[in-house]
Amino acid sequence: MMSCTPSHSSRPFYFGSNFKMHKTTAEVRAFVAFLKETAAVYPGVQLFILPPFTTLGGLVDIPRPANVWIGAQDMHWADSGAYTGAISAPMLRDVGADLVMVGHAERRVLFYDTDQDLNKKILNALRHDLRVLLCVGETAEQRGYGTTEETLATQLRIDLHGFDPRALDRLMIAYEPVWAIGEGSQEATPAEIEPAVQFIRGRLVALFGEAGQTIPILYGGSVNAQNCMPYIHSTSVDGLFVGRAAWQPEGFLSVLKAALSARQTVTS
Ligand code: PGA
């Protein structure tokens, strides 16, 4: 097994969940209450959730600590206009969102978001002071043809085109191989993940110089309390991005605890 990089220990740990098309406002409010308690126990961990758009406005009145971010699962690249059904960055700011995710595989595949669209979204999110979580990852077919690196390089180059290096502290990357995401997918091994994470790190440095070293890279795709320890032990990821296994507070906490105990053994 590969060992993780020494920089691992000095980085903050990021841990978040994408709720996808699940949960009512009352359910998300209860989850935020749980997150606040968890954030107090783990002050060194940056926690975040991405609930559905409809619940965001119902969370504005809940004060939250700096290590809890609430974000949206997507946004349109325009501020306003004739885009029926879409939500813009100013609207997300209006409901107090800290963060927006762009480029989730389900958006790329099911809603045909292109890299050019994602680039426009990212630049507009920055204009409105939102943090950005950019998801990148190859399909099974791309991996099968040996084009994982080309895929990741293209995604990063186009999606981050024109990204102001002064705003790099507002960027996180999630490496999510499409074949490892969601129900019925295949769990990735650390040996499959680590070369891709290192490649992403190399591209970030190529794009932004040494500052590229500071951008958090998270792993996502069928992460759960049972499999997360090797991901922490044997890859250089800065955090985990979890779907199904973290939709309930108990699940969220058990994956977080397992990840942190693995991290403890890595850093001690
Ligand atoms: P999963 O979802 O953990 O349920 O595979 C991950 C994701 O879609 O981001």
Boltz pocket constraint, residues with backbone or C-beta under 6 A from the ligand:
constraints:
  - pocket:
      binder: B
      contacts: [[A, 18], [A, 176], [A, 180], [A, 181], [A, 182], [A, 183], [A, 220], [A, 221], [A, 222], [A, 223], [A, 241], [A, 242], [A, 243], [A, 244], [A, 245]]
      max_distance: 6.0
